[in-house]
Amino acid sequence: VLFRSVYHVDAFYIFGGINNYHNIARLDEVTQTWSLAGKLKNSRAAHGVIFDSSKFLVIGGSGNQKTENCALDGTVMTCTEQESPALYMYAYYPALFLTVDNYGDNC
């Protein structure tokens, strides 16, 4: 999979894709219409996306990629780069899971 999709509230959000694709597309569940929700700071393919109840984290992909933190305001998505983690070739099947803050402390 070269792009990633996440369902949130009443829409699907499609992040990135091939050929230097920076777009975040939005498919409205009710009207079945597409719109441009925002732009990633870097083009992405084969990455992962997860929603942590406040923001979307765009992680990994082909090449050397910094993590992006994307905030949704209404139907508009704004992304910023994070300094870490920057992942090299973390691509195609990145499995992302939310955990509690102290996960693994007693291992």
C-alpha positions, -999 to 999 in steps of 0.1 A, spaced: 0 0 0 15 33 -11 -10 56 7 -27 53 41 -63 60 51 -78 67 85 -115 71 93 -123 99 117 -158 112 127 -176 113 93 -148 111 67 -119 90 54 -86 108 52 -61 96 26 -24 105 34 2 106 6 9 82 -22 33 78 -51 51 103 -73 59 129 -47 23 131 -35 20 155 -5 -18 157 -4 -42 147 23 -75 140 7 -109 138 25 -138 116 14 -170 127 31 -190 96 42 -224 112 38 -220 132 5 -194 108 -10 -175 139 -22 -137 144 -22 -119 175 -10 -83 185 -3 -79 185 35 -42 196 36 -7 189 26 21 168 42 54 185 47 71 157 28 58 134 1 51 99 15 47 64 1 45 31 21 41 49 54 18 45 84 -8 68 100 -24 66 134 -49 89 152 -42 93 189 -75 111 198 -60 145 193 -37 144 162 -27 122 133 9 109 133 24 101 99 53 77 105 79 63 82 78 55 45 103 50 17 136 68 23 146 87 53 114 103 68 108 125 98 75 119 117 48 144 109 22 156 134 -11 166 117 -39 185 134 -74 186 122 -94 219 125 -129 213 111 -121 198 77 -86 214 73 -55 194 82 -22 212 91 10 192 95 43 199 112 75 179 112 88 164 145 126 162 150 123 126 161 118 99 153 133 100 119 131 65 104 151 51 75 132 27 52 104 20 77 82 12 48 53 -8 34 40 -26 65 46 -4 95 23 -16 123 12 12 146 -6 6 179 -16 30 207 -5 20 242 -7 34 277 22 56 288 37 30 311 34 1 287 63 -23 291 75 -9 324 71 -42 342 86 -64 315 
